[in-house]
Amino acid sequence: MRNLVDILSNMNPLKIVGNTAIQINALQIDSRKVQQGDLFIALKGSHADGHIYISSVIEQGANAIVCEVLPSDIHPNVCYIQVENAALCAGLMASSFYDHPSEKFKLVGITGTNGKTTCATLLFRLFRELGYSCGLISTIQNQINDTILTATHTTPDAISLQSLLAQMAEAGCSFVFMEVSSHAVHQHRIAGAKFAGACFTNITHDHLDYHHTFEEYIRVKKMFFDHLTNDAFALTNIDDKRGLVMLQNTVARKKTYSLKTLTDYKGKILENNLTGLIMTINNVEVFLRMIGEFNAYNILCIYGAACELGQDKNEVLQVLSTLTGAEGRFDYTVSAIDQILGIVDYAHTPDALLNVLATINKLRNGNETLFTIIGCGGDRDKTKRPLMALAACEHSDKVILTSDNPRSENPSAILHEMEAGIPVHQRKKYVCIADRKEAIKTACSIAEQGDIILVAGKGHEKYQEINGVKHPFDDKKILNEMFQLFEK
């Protein structure tokens, strides 16, 4: 419970109607959760406008309302706070309500199209191995030291985020590592959070269903760096042609990493095979239990962030050499008898899929068959569907187009849009099998000794969403089941 005056301390409301000398039990943005003594923030979302629920939440017991438009009917026992941007104020108010938790540890955000989960997860594991109490906020899971919490979004809503950060502060965390999505930046979910550092991995074609243009997607990513303070660090991949754009207006300490250019954190790949990577990092040779050039970039990002956070370089490299990748990121399994290599990867953008396929093709001896099983999510960016199918067919021997999370869309319609990207001369390479389990089963039944099966798109996810229902589904588990079924 907090005093409303304290909650409003770092805000500049347009207008206040009513008494602010009241106690607030909780902050809510979901009208269904409002109880006696709560403050309700009326957000204008993409699906609903919270302003239409103001009268109902007052009946439920809300004693304060934050809104962008004051209602015509003013309740005498309710305090109304009119603001210009309710989403922005939700984060600022939540930070105050939970006593500014992000100021009690060092919070580092990782943004970019690909690599966010791996970098955040491995930074968390690295710092745990270095002996620190840490928090993790990621697509796969949220975690406070050894306690795992379920994650529902890449970045939680503003109030949930501050509540989670408060739990991490209460647990004595010294460092917290989190993925920062473009949606979270644009929707002000990270407002009120103080970052000690921000890392940029790369930016490629994604989320155009939300941002509409690639330029807007870049601008939103850049906003994260624009709002850093001068005591923070900004670390970027300058091998990405938009890497330096992220640093243009930031007042934070600017740092760079690269495999191709002389930078603050410079890497060079010496060997890349199915047992791992051997590379130099700032002229020190290190063996890593991860595969592929994309992971070399992730390692440089992690190493650079750790150094900027004041850690000993040699200790960091020593621990990094023992770590494995995040679940569902080039996550591989091998069948017991036929030695068929199965790879599960979260690649759900054309660029991520190309990266994974390029890595596989560099490592193969050329005699095996590479099967790629790929789908595209429903109710998401439709423009990447033909590109995903094209990438799969151009860089695989055989392709099975299947369902990902069709959500409210017809799976057959999604597959038809994917097929449109495949040129005539490659159409003998692929088949469409809408049932994802059947698609994996088909690949495993055809594959011969030493072949490679890539199951892409869902990675760590343990469900398949169809018409609003999440059905249990685990790519790696099903892959292993089919390996056992078809072992000769």
C-alpha angles and dihedrals in degrees: 000000000000137000113257091228090060092047090055094046098108097039136088106212120198091223140353121206116187139009118327093187092094136110121248120209098192143344117243136186094172109077091205091064098051116123137172113310096012128136114230121208112204106216124189101225132180092257104029142014113231091209091077090063098053096100093046095049090051088055087051090056107269109156098187133040128195112199143153093224121039113230118243091233108067116194111218095221096049129083115223120201114192115203137175096233117021094185092056091046092050090066095043093048093045090052090053093043091055093042098254097292097183090066090064096066140014111278118197123189126202119202135174138099097272133022100032095118095045093048096046093044095047093045087054092049092044094053092044088055089049087059103258131135104241146177130214128200111185147139091261099045147327115242139185107196103301096346113099121207125191116256120214101175135023086248119016122233116278097264095042090048094054090045090052092047089050090054089051091050090048089052089055098249115178095190135025123191121197142174112238113204125200089243090057092052094046093046092047092239089144094049111128093025116118112215123206089195146355129210128200118204106177142302127233141152108313144118094023087141085070105029095034095206133048090230091058091048090054092046092054093049089050091053088070091061094040090063098050117116125238093256092060130083128236114205120188141178105238093188084075107080091227093048096099091045088070090061099047100100104017121117090202124108105280119226133167141200132195148159093210108036137049104264142149090275110030125182135186127190113228099171132008119184142131092282093057145271131307110197142149120242112195087342095308114119116227136173115223129194092224132091135228143024092275089061090049087060091047090052091051090051092050093045092048093049092049091051092048087053089059102257125150109264096219093048090050093052092046093054093041089058089062099048127098127206129276120276113276093016109111084327107173139192131180127216112243101235109018094038092225108172113227118193124190116195136171091224103145101153128070092246094048091049091049090051093052094045091047090052092050093047092051091054101044124093094223099245097088128079118244114214118192121196111193141162138169128236121252122239089026138099105323095189093074095055098086089041092055092051092046092051091050094049095044095053104031134066095222130014133197114196110207145153122294111177101327091184108178096345129096107257091218091056091052091050090049090054090049092050090057089073096057115096119228095251092059100045093101088064099069145052131188118234109168095193104083095204090050090049092055090044091052093052092048092049092053099039118102133203113311096008123139127231119193116195104191139182108041104050111163096010116122097197144052116221115219122169093340095312123109109216120195108263130156117179095201094046092050091045091055091046091054092046089057092045095054101035106133 
